C-alpha cells in the first residue's frame, strides 16, 4: 500500500475509535444522569425525614422541659408539706 492510502485507513480507524469513544461517553453520561436523579430523590427523602425528626426533637425537648419543671414544682410542694409545722 502506498503511504496516502495507508493514511486514509489510519484516519478511518481513528474515526471509528473516536466514534466508539463517543458512544461510551454518551452511555456514561446517561448512566451518571440516572445516578444523579436517584441521588436527588434520596436527598429529598432524607430532607423530609430530617425535618420530621427535627420537629420531633423540638417537641421532646419541650416535653422534657415541662416535665423537669413539674418535678421541681412537685419537689417544692412535697418539701413544703414536710416543712409544715
Secondary structure, 3 states (H helix, E strand, C coil): CCHHHHHHHHHHHHHHHHHHHHHHHHHHHHHHHHHHHHHHHHHHHHHHHHHHHHHHHHHHHHHHHHHHHHHHHHHHHHHHHHHCC
